[in-house]
Structures are given as structure tokens and as C-alpha cells.
Amino acid sequence: WKKNEFIEIKEDEIILNQEIQDRLWSASLQLCKDEKTTRIAENLYNYAK
């Protein structure tokens, strides 16, 4: 945020790596193992792909 505007931040290549994003998503799901949360998260993930 600069001069009342959002500024563009260049993303590092590792952030855009789909394999790493998938691993992070999987780890996140393991942290919330209840069935309803997992089902909702999987639906969101599949919708985003």
C-alpha cells in the first residue's frame, strides 16, 4: 500500500510452483482433520484448479 494504492509485488518462482502449493495445501488439511472442514476445503481446491 503506497500513496493510497496497492503496489505490485513480484512473486518468487517458488511461490508459483504448483507442486509446492499442493504440498502446502495437503499439510494444511492434515492440521484440520475433521470431516466437514476437509470436504469443504477439497471442494474449494477442486473449484480453484
Secondary structure, 3 states (H helix, E strand, C coil): CECCECCCCCCCHHHHCHHHHHHHHHHHHHHCCCHHHHHHHHHHHHHHC
